[in-house]
Amino acid sequence: MRKASSNWLGKTIMAVVMGVLIISFGIWGIADIFRGFGQSTLAKVGHIEISLNQFRQLYTDRLQQISRQFGRPLTTEQARAFGLDRQVLQQTIAEAALDEDARRLGLGQSDAETMRLVFSDPNFQGVNGKFDPQRFQAMIRQFGFSEQRYIADQRRVSLRRQIAGSIAAGLEPPKTLIEALSRFQNEQRSIEYVKLDAAQAGTIDPPSPETLAGYFDDHKTQFRAPEYRKLSFVLITPEEIGKWSDVSDEDAKKLFEQRRDRLGKPEEREVSQIVFPNVEEAQAARSRIAGGLSFDDLAKERGLSSTDVALGTVAKSAILDPEIANAAFSLPAGEVSQPVQGKFGVALVKIGAIQPGVEPSYESVAADLKKEIATERARTKVAELRDKMEDERGGGASVIEAARKLGLNPITVDAVDRSGRMPNGQPVTSIPNGLDVVSQAFNSDVGVDNDPISFKGGYVWYDVLGITPSRERTLEEVKDQVEAKWRDDQISARLRTKATEMVQKLEQGGKLADEAASTGSKVEIAAGFKRDASPPGVPSGAIAAAFRAAKDGVGQTPGSGGSEWIVFRVTDIAVPPVDLSSDDIKKLKETLERAMTDEQVAQYVTRLEKDIGTSINEAAFAQVTGANN
């Protein structure tokens, strides 16, 4: 290039070449530099970059979590409608801001403290109440974490809590606020009410063809057929692969012997101890006990209470000092030990009641052990099948072809809408709960080679096989549905008119009992309910409406569905006195303190984000959340 640029012709050619390169960089890459984003960066908070893949993983995990709670897949459109996409983004940015703040403040946490927090997490405790490494590995793998990533994440979470704890220290809700909320929550109301249902609506004659056609034309969108997609998928997860594995009794019994102590319930003893500064004092005290002095009287002489000497009813493993533990579990019930040299001094140990351990039987745990062994073996198989599946897909095979070649069982769903339902309105039963394959399929297309979905420690591959577009149904297709909806609307309209007339008469001095008798209904009573109550047979709308009315005030509200209407009168309002020492007030105060803490931390994070600088790559965000599809 240097030699070519040595004359005027070469310089001209190189200028043209460099001009083309500059223009191409401007189109494909240089704009990212001016915007402050790389191709793989979704947001920047101070010096911390949130990558596209990092946010995609967080967003997908959150979608799957919500889907498991709903019991059906949540589409990306529904997620955006709920504001879930922005919530996850705001949470991710807030966490990054706190991480950056921790870095600037020089906060840290030792490996030992991080591990202590992990070991004490009840989610990772086994049947014996202790940290279970296998359970730990299985749970973090299920949520897509490696051990290193989980430990690092927990360290960051702990540092964020340190900052939040410092910010919120000393916050306390004012007494006036507590009293006002207590009165609001505990206010009680009583009503008398009448239910108007289809019987009070009178006879509804069938609609004429012209009326039904006109109603259908006005409500066509309610009867429109949704878009359906045909898809196929295959699951490769430890749980799925484990179903095929046969585990012998021999292998299960080996694991049983290894875990016998943890599977059963160990012996527990009621242990008490008195610690002395030296052996001489301990021996003298033991001699007095042998002479008839009780252990409890000895403790009182030394100014010790029962809580000072009692270790409780514990297993041997729960006693931190090995020497004390050995002594305690070598004595019969009611016996006091000779002086024992422990870590914290010389002690006399007394044994109370003894609860024998429970030895587990192999038969009682065999099924669970075999399932665990099969799942663990399957983890290795999953990685092997994943690679083979990717090879087949890379060679152009469809999901069904690749699955059958590998001996897997592909699943085909002939038609499913965005909500996970078939054309008959029933949910698709062949899709496991929590698997977000439907929304993923609606974000794809026929013939697209889709990335696998992470699911329960494994993977799911899927193909979109066909698309049936949304369309307007004809009246003949949905005539029964249209007529039923027209009838419901007629009943609702008549009931509302009748309820309005009843309310007007009651406001003019009429009695609810008389109005009920005139309509062939009866007066019912709901007494002493709070705002969040659910008295049997009383719709929630009536509860809310009752709290909007004054004493002796009347009102109306829809009942269950569109074929019921409620007319009511408020007969009593009671506001209990506030007892600031009650358990309910203490719980309310704790709730307010948490809310104040959240608000304080939120304000701190908002200011922090502004001070350290926050920028979002909206194009990348739209790409991850499906907003640009």
Residue, then its C-alpha position, 0 to 999 in steps of 0.5 A: m500500500r505504501k509503494a502503491s501510494s508513491n505516485w499520483l495515480g496510486k494516491t487517487i486509487m487509494a483515496v477512492v478505496m479508503g473512501v469506500l471503506i469509510i462509508s461502509f464503516g459508517i453504514w455497518g459499524i461506526a454508528d455504534i461507536f458514536r452512540g456508545f454501543g457495541q453490537s453486543t451491548l444492550a446498556k451501559v451503567g457507569h463502567i458496567e456493560i450489560s450484554l445482549n446475551q446477558f439480558r436475553q438470558l435474564y428476560t427469558d428466565r423471567l418469562q419462563q418463571i411467569s409462565r410457570q406461575f400462570g400454568r401456560p406460556l406467556t407470549t412476548e406480546q403479553a409480556r410487553a402488555f404487562g410491562l414485563d420487558r421494561q420491568v426486567l430492564q429497569q431491574t437489571i440496570a438498577e442492579a448494575a448501578l448498585d454493583e458499580d456503586a459497590r465497586r466505587l465504594g471499595l466494598g467486598q466480601s470474603d469467599a468464606e462469608t459468601m460460602r457461609l451464606v450459600f451453605s445456610d440457604p434453606n433451599f439447598q438443605g437436604v432431608n437431614g436439614k444440612f447443606d446437600p451438594q447434589r441438591f445445590q448443583a441440581m437447583i442452580r443447574q435448573f435455573g441455568f447457573s454454573e457454580q462459579r456464576y452462582i457464587a459470583d452472583q450471590r456475592r454481588v447480591s450480598l454487596r447490594r444488600q449492604i448498600a440498601g441496608s445502610i440507606a434504609a437504616g433507621l427508617e420508621p413509619p410515623k404513628t399517624l400513618i400507622e393509625a390511619l392505615s390500621r383504620f382503613q384496613n380494619e374498618q368493617r361494614s354490613i350490608e343487606y342486598v338483593k341478587l337479580d339474575a336471569a329469572q328477574a330478567g323475564t322471557i328473552d325471545p330468540p332474536s330474529p335472523e336480522t337482529l342476530a346478523g346485525y349483532f354479529d356485524d357489530h361484534k365480529t372481532q369477538f368471534r374472530a378466529p385467532e392465528y394458529r401455528k403447527l409446530s414440532f419440538v423435542l425435549i432433551t432434559p435430564e428428567e426426560i432422558g432419565k425416564w428411559s434409564d433403568v437403575s438397578d437395585e444394586d446401584a440404588k443400594k450403594l447410594f443408600e448406604q452412602r447416605r444412610d445417615r442423612l436419609g434417616k433421623p439421627e438420635e437426638r438428646e436433651v443436653s445441658q452444660i456448665v462451663f468452668p474456668n479450670v479442671e479443679e473447679a469442675q471436679a469439685a462441682r462434680s463431687r458435690i453432684a455425686g453428694g446429692l446437689s442437683f445440676d439445676d441447683l449448681a447452675k443457680e449457685r453460679g448465677l446461670s439461667s436455664t437458657d445459659v446452660a441448655l443446648g436443647t434437644v440436638a443431634k450429635s452433629a449440631i454440637l460444635d465442640p467435638e469433645i462435648a459432643n462425644a461426652a454427651f452421646s456416650l452417657p445414659a439419660g439423667e447422667v452428669s459427665q465427669p469434667v470434659q476439656g472442651k474448646f471453651g473451657v472445662a464442662l460438666v455435661k448433663i443428659g436429659a431425654i433421649q430420642p432414638g434415631v430412625e433408621p430408614s429402610y431401603e424400600s421407603v426411599a428406593a424410588d427416589l434414589k433411582k430417579e435421582i441416579a437416572t437424572e444424574r446419569a442423564r445429565t451427561k447424556v444430555a450434553e452428548l445428545r445436544d451436540k449430536m442434535e446440533d450436528e443433525r440440525g447443522g446438516g439441514a435435518s428438521v427437528i422431527e428428522a433429527a429427533r428420530k435419527l437419535g432415537l428421541n420422541p418428537i412432539t407435534v402440535d397441529a394447531v395452537d394459538r398464542s395463548g397455548r390453546m387448540p381450536n377447541g379452546q382447550p390448552v395443549t396438554s403435550i407442552p410441559n408447564g413452564l416451556d415457552v415454546v409457543s411464544q417462541a414459535f409465534n416469533s419465528d416462521v416456517g423454515v427458520d432454523n431456531d436456537p434451542i430453548s434452555f429448559k430444566g437443565g436441558y434443551v428444547w428444539y422446535d420448528v414451525l411447520g405451518i401457519t394458519p392466519s387469523r380470519e373473520r369467521t362467518l355467522e354460520e360458523v359461530k351462530d350458537q356462540v353469537e346467539a348465546k352472547w346476544r342473550d347474555d347482553q340482553i339479560s344484563a341490560r334488563l337487569r341493569t335497568k331493573a336495578t337502577e329503578m330499584v335504587q331510585k325507589l330506595e333513595q326515595g324512601g322505599k324498603l329493600a324487602d318490599e322491592a325484593a318481594s316485588t321481583g320475586s327475590k330475597v334479601e340477604i345479609a353480609a355483616g362485619f366484613k373488611r375491604d379485603a374480605s370475601p363473604p360467601g356468595v357476595p361478589s367482590g364488586a359488591i364489597a368494593a361498592a359498599f365501601r364507596a357508599a355512606k351509612d344507609g346509602v344504596g347502590q348497585t353493581p354487577g354480580s358474577g358474569g353478566s347475568e347477575w346484578i346486585v342492589f344493596r344498602v349499607t346498614d352499619i359502619a364500624v371502625p375498631p380502635v387502634d391497639l399499637s401493641s397488637d400483633d396486627i399493628k406490628k405486622l403493619k409496621e413491618t410492611l410499612e418499613r419494607a415499603m419505605t425501604d424500597e422507596q428509599v433505595a429506589q430513589y437512591v438508585t435513580r439518583l445513582e443512575k443519573d450520576i454515574g451515567t446510564s444509556i440504553n441501546e433501544a434497538a437491541f432492547a427491541q430485538v431481545t423483547g420481540a418489539n421489532n417483530 
